[in-house]
Amino acid sequence: MVTRMKTTTANEPSQAQKIIRLLDYAAFAILTLFLVGIIASSGMANVQTDAIDYYAIVQKLTPDSGTPIVRNLHFVAQRSPGYPLLCLIPYYLISAVVEPFVAEETIVAPPTSPAAPTQTPTERMLLPGEPVLFREIFFKNFYIESQDSWFEWKIIAAMLVTSYAFLFIGLVFAVKTLALQKDAFLGASLVPLTLFTSTVFMHNIVNTPAYATLTAFGLSSLFGYFFVQGSLGKQSRPQRLAGLFMGLLVLTRLETVVIAATVLVSLGVIREFNFVKNYILGGGTAVIILLLYNFSQFGTPFHLAILSGDVNLISFDWGYLYANLVNPQSGILFWSALASLGLLGLLLDGPRHFKILGIASLALLALVLVRVPIMYTCVGEGPKIIGGLPITCPRNVTEMATLIRFDANRYITVLFPFAFLGLRKLVVSIPGLLSKPHNAFGRK
């Protein structure tokens, strides 16, 4: 009688590895559901600073454009249009599918807020004046008496739906990117865990979701997935999609052009010329969108106001570098610790596409370190007037550290999808590192 033995291939995970992966997915699901609960219970619907300008752009692009939400919109022409343009998709869906079947309510909003105690529009202005939750804005239009304008539920709902949709798209595609590596340990739980351990990321999720931050994170995650897939499979379609989503990312967060350029140059250096061609073809869509947007809003496709930076200076300052990197009150290494470790992991021994993402991440980080907000130059002084708007200067060094913390850590959120890859690489390498002393000294 012949006894058949069950065999397994070298790549097939063991029973223990399957259990670890199941627990990993379960932790991802639990943490993601917890995040959904936080958003549903605490997500804010106000607009302030950058978000006021994004709201104004969406309002201007819609057919029922009314009085601007504030009178002075000096910075609108300087804002990247990617996020407002993406907001038009849910806006028109809401207009066609929801609005005709609901009764709208009109509310007179308080004219001021604790952040803006006068009726003069400022950099800290909060609209509506009293905090409003995401779940409370549906079917309600707030009349802003001090500005003689309306805070419309369709616009803010479209903005927040866009932000939160790209947040969860980013989470899903981050896990899909990890799965492309075919490792026995997936690392899905590292994705939401990194978000939860970043105070600034959570602040953007809960308190300022109407910023472009969450949309940029989602676009970066989509780029990362197709970039890794295009690097592994050498296929044209994912390479072009990588270019498309990188283009949309640059259109949403202009500073990420340094990532786009670094990736392009790196692909050329390693002689991936077919990838270079597809990457450029995909990114060309964003260029066309920008030209059309400029022509429709400013009368010329080559409007260059987006390159202006009234609030930022390019300067090299050792104190500012220290504050951004290692100051316990504001530094990225403290306030985005897991993401920082993940970016370090990308630069260790590994596939070429990891190193390209790591180098591109360093390029963006370098830009953040020399992109000095004008508020850094006026600590303890009165407000600075820029474009007719009073920009509040920090009263002391502590307030300046707070500003840097929220600014620097917010801009590197686009690097989180890359950091997940490096972080998983570090976690997977731990058993090997722990076994090295045993291998070196445990043998007789």
N, C-alpha and C positions, 0 to 999 in steps of 0.2 A: 504494500500500500504506500502510495506517495503522499506525503504531507505537504500541503502548500503553505508557504510562509508569506505573511503579509509584508510587503516591502514599501518603503517610502523613499521618495526622491530627496536629494540633498537640499532642495529649495523648499520642500514642504514643511510648514511650521509644525512644531511638536504640540502635544496637547497643552502643555504649560504655556507655550507661546500663544496658542489660540485663546486661552483663558485670559491672559494678560491683554490681548487685543480687545476682547469682549469688554473687559473692565475699562479699558481705555475709551472705547466708544461710549460706554455707559456714563463715564465721567463727563465726556464731551456733551452728551445729551442733557445731563442734569445741570451742568453749568450754563448751557445755552438756554434752557428753560428758565433758570434763575435770572438770566439776563433779560429774557422776555418779560418776566414778572417785574423786574426793576423798571423797565421802560414803560410798561402798562400802568404802573402805580406812581412813578415819579418823573417820567419824561416831560420836560418843559416845552412850551410852545411859544415863548416870547422870542422877539428878535432884538439884537443889540449889536453894536459895532459893525463887524463885517457882515453879519446876517441882515442888517437893515439894507445894505447895498444889494445883497443877493435878492432880497424880497423885492426891492425896487426894480431890479432887472427883470424878474419874472413878471411883475406887474406891467412893466412897459412892453413886454413881449406878448402879452395876452390881448385879445381883441377888445375886452371891456375895461381897458386901462383907465383908471380914475386919477384923482389927485395923488401925487406921490406921497408916500408915507411920512416923509420929512421934506422940508423945503430945500435944504442944502444937501445935495448928493454929489459933493465934490469928488469922492473916491470911486464912484460907480464906474467911470471909464477906465479905472486902473484895476478893476476886479477881473479875474479870469472868468470867462462866461460858461465854462463846461458844466458846472453844477446847476446854474439857472436853466440852461438849455435842457438838461436831462430832466429837470423838474416839470417841463412842459408835458412830458408823457403822462404822468399821473394827473396833471391838471386837466388835460382834455378828457381823460378817462372819467374823472370825477364829474366834469361838466356834462358829459354825455350819459353816464350811467347812474349817477347818484343825485345830482342837483335837481333834475326835473321832478323827483319824487319825494323831496323833503321840504319841510317848512323851515325857513330861515328865521333866526332870532336876531334882533338888533340890541346891542348893549353899548351904553355910553361908558367908555373906559376912563378910569382916573387919569388926570392930565399929567401927573408926575410919578416918579418912582424914587425909592430911597437912593438908588444909584445916580439919579439925575434930579436933584432937588429943585431945579428951576425949569422954566419952559424953554430955555435955550438949548437946541440940540447939541449934544456933546458926544465925545468918543465913548462915554459910558452909558449913553441913553438906553433905556429899556422900554420896549413897546410890546403890548400894552403896559401901562405903568405898574400894575399889580401882577405878580407872577401868575401865569396861567398854565395849567397842565395840558399835555397833548390830548388826553382823553376828554378834556372839557371844551375844546375849540370847535368841534364838529357842529356845523349848521349855525354857527354864531358869528356875526360880523360886529366887530368892536369899533365904535366911532371914537377916534382920537381927537378930542376937542381942541387941544393945543395946536395940532397940526392941520385941523380941518380936513381930515382924511380918514379912510377906512382900513382897518386891519381885517382882511377878508379871510374867512375860514378856508376857502378853496385854495388860496395861494399858500398859506402856511401849512395846510394839510398836505399839499403836493410836495412842499419842501421837506417836510418831516418823513413822509412816506418814501421819498427818494433816498434820504439819508439812512433811514433804518433798513430799507430794502438792500442798499449797497453794503451796509454793515453785515447783514446776515449772508448776503451773497459772498462777501469777503471771507466770512468764517467757513462757509461750505467749500469754497474753492481753495482755501488754505489747506483744508484736510485733503481735498482731492490732489493737491500738489504733493503733499507728503506721501500719498498713496502711490504716486508715480514711481517712487524709489523702490517699491516692492520689498521694503524691510519687514521683518517679522514683527517688530514693534512699530506701530504706526505713528503714535504721538499726537493723536487727535485732541486729547485733553490739554495738551500744552497750548493750544490755540486760545480757548477762552481763558485759561489760567493766566496767560501773559496779559490779556486785556484787564482782568480783574486786579492784577498786581500793579497796573499802571494807573495811578490816581488821576493823572491828567486825561488819559483816554476815557476813563469812566466819567470824568467831569464833562467831557464832550458828548458822551452818550446821553447823559441825564440832563445837564444844564444848558448846553449849547448845541443841540443837534441840528439847528438851522445853519450852522457853519458848514463849510465844504469838507470838513475833516473826515466824516464817515464815508462820504461818497468817494473821496480820494483813496481811502483805505480799501474800499471794495474794488475800485478800478486797479489799484496796485496788485491786489490779490489775483484778479483776472489776468493781468499781465504776467505775474509770476507763474501761474499755472501754464499758460500757453508758451511762455518762454522755456520753461523746463521741458514741457512736452515736445516743443520744437527742437530743443537741444538733444533730447534722447532719441526721438524718432526721425529727425532730419526730414520732416514732411513740410510741404509748403503751407498748408492751411493753418496749422497752429502758429507757424512763424509769422504769417500775415496777421493773424488775430493778436499775437503778441505786439506787433507794431500798432495795430488799431487801438488796443487798450492803453498802450503807452502814450499814444497821441492824445487820447481822451483824458488820460491822467495829467499830461502837461497842460491841456486845455482847462483842467479843473484846478490844478495847483502848479503855477508857472515855474516855481523853483525846481520842480522835478525834471526840467529840461536837462539838468546836469546828469540825471540818471539816464535819460534817453541818449544823450550824447556819449556817455561813458560806455553804455552797452554797445552802441553802434561802433565806436572805435575799437572796443575789445573784440567784437566779432571780426572786424577787419584784421586785427593783429593776429588772430588765430586762423585767419584765412577761411573763415566761414562765409564766403562771398555770396552763396545762394541765400543764406539766412539774411545777410545784409540787404540783398535785393528785396526779399519778401517783407522784411522789417520796415524798410522805407516805403514800400507800396502800401502796407497796412497803415502806417502813420500818416500817409498823405491825406487820408479821409479827414483827420482832425484839422489839417491845414486848410482844406476846402471849407470846412465848417466855420473856422475862424474868419476866413476871408468873407464868407457870406454874412456872418454876424456883423462884422465891421461895416460892411457896405450897407446893411439894413439899418444899423443904429447910428452910424457916423458919416454915411455918404461916401466913404472910400474904403476899399478892401484893405488898404495898407495903413490903417489907423494904428499909431504906435503908443497910445496912452497906456496900454497894458504893461509897457516896459518901464513906466514911471514908478517911482517909489518915494512919495513925499514923506512917508513915516519911517523909512529905513535908509541907512547909510552903509556903504561898503567900507569897512575899516578893520584894521588889525589891532586888537587891544588884548593884552595878556589878562587883564582883570576880567574882561568879558568872556574870554575863553575859559578861564577858571570857573566862572559862575555858571557857564553852560555845561561844563563837563563834570567837575568833581566837587563843586560846592554842595554840601549836604542839604542846603536850603533850596537848591534849584537845579543841580546838575543832572544830566541825563543818566549818568552811571548810577545815581541813587534813585531817581524817580521813574526810570524805565530800565530797571536792573535786568530783568529777564530778557528784554529785547536787546540790551547791550551785549549780554552773554551770547545771544543767538547770532548777532552780527559778527562777533569774534569767531564763533564756530564756523561761519562761512569761509573765513580766511585760512582755516586749518587745512590739512591735507584732505583733498576730496575732489569731486568732478570739476571740470573747468567752468561749467555754468554756475556752480556755487561761488567760485572765486570772482566771476564777473559780477554777480549780484553783490558780493561783499565789497568789491572795489567801487561799484556804483553807489553803494550805501555810504561809503566813506566820502565820496564826492559830494553827496548832498549834505552830509554832516559838516564838511569843510565849508560849504556855502552858509549853513546856519551859523557857524562860528564867526564868520566875518560880516554877516548881515545884521548890523547893529541897529536896533530901534532908536529913533531920535529921543525917546523918553529916557534912554540911558545917559544922555548928555545933559539932562536938566533936573537931576535929582534935587529935591528941596526947593525948586523954583516954582513959579506960578505956571498956569496953563500956557502952552504954545499955540498960536493961531496958525493953522494950515488950511488953506483954501476956504477961509472964513469960519472954520470950525475950531473950537477950543479943544486941544489935545491935552489931557491931564497928565502932568508929570508926577512921578512917585514922590511922596513926601520924605522918604528916608530910604536907607539901604535895604531894609527889610521888605518894604513895598517893591523895590526894584527887583529883589530876588524872587518875589512872587510873580512879577510880570515875566521875568526870564523863564521861570519854571513852566508857566503855562504856555509861553511862546515856543521855546525850544522843544519841549516834549510833545507839543501838538504837531510841530512840523515833521517830526520823525515817525509819526504814526504810519506814514506811507511805507516805512521800512519794516514794519511788523511782519507782513507776509513773507519777507525774505528771512527775517530773524527766526521765524518758526522752523525753517529748514535747518539753520545752524544750531538752534537749540536742541532739536531732535538729534542731530549729529552728536552733540556733546553728551546727551543722555545715553545714547546707544554706546558711546565710547567708554562710559564709566566702568562697566564690568571689566573691560580689558585693562584699564588703568589700574584698577584695584588688584587685578591678578598679577601684575608685573612684579611687585615685590616678592610674592610667593614663588613665582617662576625663577626669580633671580637668587633668592636666598633659601628657598624651601627644599631644594634638591640636595641630595648628598653626593 
